[in-house]
Amino acid sequence: MIADMDTAVLTRPAVLILLGPPGAGKGTQARKLEQGFGLVQLSTGDLLRAAVAAGTPAGLTAKAVMEAGELVSDEIVINILRDRLAEPDCAKGVILDGFPRTTVQAEALDRLLAESGQQINAAVSLEVDDAAMVARVAGRYTCGGCGEGYHDQFKQPRVAGTCDRCGSTEMTRRADDNAETVGSRLAAYHAQTAPLISYYDGKGVLQRVDAMGEIDHIATSLQKVVSVATT
């Protein structure tokens, strides 16, 4: 366990990027960083839904695009992200999950952050073994009440069928969490993310963390990365 996670202090706002294929534990580790450092996890999907629901100018633009059956442009996503970063709860820093996905998006993000004198503190690649990942993803399930993640082998609730976090008994499994689909997603992730790895490595902010160990051991490694990157 991380003994001092609840007392961690950042000396400057953090902008962190979590890179890793589906099932690598990005969501679990992001929640731990949120709790320990006061950071806010921002995922592209959540940002879009919130902006549309709030009826912001960028959200309304995104809604029109999506209703037309088209893809939301990088420019729209950047505008939505700009609005979100300006909100008070992001003052201590953010964890970006799912964006950027390409070097073009990474360059746009750099320009956005430069507007407020910020930059990427660390791009953390959660390193996984593909074969082991197939077994990991195939056994996972989620609490339908709060979204807490569990696994048949690695993380079962203390009381079978009951969420440790919120007490819900509604557990769900994704229909696409099977060996064939996971293998395809891993191949696509490696192909799409390789340029980003090189991009952030070239900027000197890439950090690699072994994500195949115990959850708390991975969290300890991430805590060290965040502490060093923000001091």
N, C-alpha and C positions, 0 to 999 in steps of 0.2 A: 504494500500500500504506500501511497505518497503521504508522508507524515506532515509536510508543511504546505500542502496544496492550498488549504483554506487561508493561508497567511501570505501567499505570494503577492509581491508588489511589482508593478511595472513602472519603470522610470520614464517611459515615453510611450505614446500610443502605438499599438502593434497592428501591422497588416500582415496576416499570415495566409498562406495558401496551402491547402491540403490536397496532395495529389495521391491517387491510389485507385485501383479498379473497384468495381462493385464488390462489396463483401470484405474489403480490406480493413474496415473498422473506422472509417472517417467519421461517421455520425457519432459513434460511441466516444471516440477520442475528442471530438469537437465539444461534446457536452462536458467532458471532464475539464477541458481548457476554459470553457465558459464559466464553470463553477469555481475553478481555482484562480483565474486571473481577471474575471469580470469582463471577458470578451463576449462578442456577439457573433454567433454563426450565421452566415448569410449564404443561402443557396439560391441559384438562379430561379428555380421553380417557385420557391417560396416568395422571392422578391416580386416576380411577375404577378402571382396571385394576389399578394397584398396590395400592389400598386393598382391593379384592376379594381379590387374591392374598394379601395380608398378613393377611386376616381381622380387620381392625380393626372395632370396633363400627359405625362409619359405613360401612365397606366391606361388612359383612354386610347392613346395611340396604339399601344400594344394590343388592347382589346379588339380594336378595329382590324388590325393585321391578323390576329388569330381567328376572328370570326370569318375572315375572308379565306381561311384555310392556308395562309402563308406563314412562313417562318419569321419570328421576331428578329429584326436586324441587330447587329452588334451595337449600333448607335443607340437604339432604343434601350437595350439592356444597360449600356453605360449611363444613359440619362436616369434610368430607374435607380441604378447603383449610386449615382451622384446624390440623388435625393435621400436615399437611405443612409448614406454615410454622414449626412448633415444632421441626423437625428441625435438627440442627447445621449441615448443609451449606447451609442457607438464611440463615445468619447475616449474610452480606455483602449479600444481597438477591436478589430474584427477578424474572423476566420472565414475565408472565402472557400466555398465548397462547390465545385462544378463550374466555376468560372475563374480564370480563362480556360478554354479548351484548345485554343490555337495560338500561334505566335502573333497573329494579327490582333486577336483579343488581348493578348498580354501587352502588346505595345500600346493599345488603346487604354488599358488599365493604368499603365505607367503614366500616360499623359493626364489621365483623370486625377491620379494621386498627386502629381506634380502641381496641380492647381492649388492645392492646400499645403504644399511643402512636405508631402508624405512620400513614402516609397515602400516597396515590399521589404519587410524585415527578414522573412524566411519563406521559402517555398519548400515544404516538407514532403518528400516522396516516401509513402508508406510502402516499403519493399516486401513483396510477397512471393511465395513459391506457387506457381500456377496449379500444379497437381494437388497440393494441399488446399488451395483455395476452392477447388471444386467441391471437396468434402466439406469444407467449412460452410460454404454458401448453401449447399443442399440441406443442411441441418438447421438452418436458422428460422426463427419465427419472431413475431412482434406483438407487443401488447396493443390491442385495438383502442385502449383507453388513452394512453399517454405516449405511445411510440417506443417504449423501452424495448431493446432488443434482447433476444434469448437464443439459445442453441441447444439442440438435443444432447450434445456431448460436452460442450465447453462452458455453457452458462445456463443452468436451469434455475427457475425460481425456487426460493426456499420452500414454498408450498406449491406442489404440483398444480399447474393450471391457474395460479393466482399471481398477478404481477406484484413484485416486491415494492415497486415504486408507488403505484396508485391503488392497488387492491382489485383491479379489474380482472374478470375471468374470461374476457374476450381476447383470444389469441388468434392471430392470422398468419398465413404463410402465402408468399407470392407464388403464383402459378408458374412463373418462369424461373424459379430457383431449382433448376435441374442441371445435370452434368452437361448436356449438349448446349443448352443456352448459355450457361456460365462460361464454357470454353470459348464460345463465339464472342461473348462480351469481353473476355480477357484479351483475345487476339485483337479486337477492335481498339481496346484501351491502349495496348502497347503501341499499336500503329499510330494512333492519334496523339498520344502523349509524348512520344520520343522527342519530337521537336521542342516541346515545352521544357523537358528535362535539360536539353542542351541550352536552351535560351536562358534559363535561370542559373544553370551551372556557369555559363559565360558571364553572368552578372555577379557571381560570387555569393549568391544567396541560397543556393540549393543545399538542402540537408537531407540525408538518407537515414531512415529509421527502420530497423527490422520490425516488421509488423506481424511476424509469425509466432511470437511468444505469448506470454500471459498478458491479459489486458492491462493490469497494473504496471507491469514491467515496461510495456510500450508507453504507457502514460508517463512514467518516470523519465524515459528518454525524451519524450516530447516536452515535458516541463523544463528540462535542461536546455533544449533548443530554444524555447520561448524566452527563458531567462537570459540566455546569452545574447539572443538577437535583439532584445529590447533594453539592454543596459549600455 
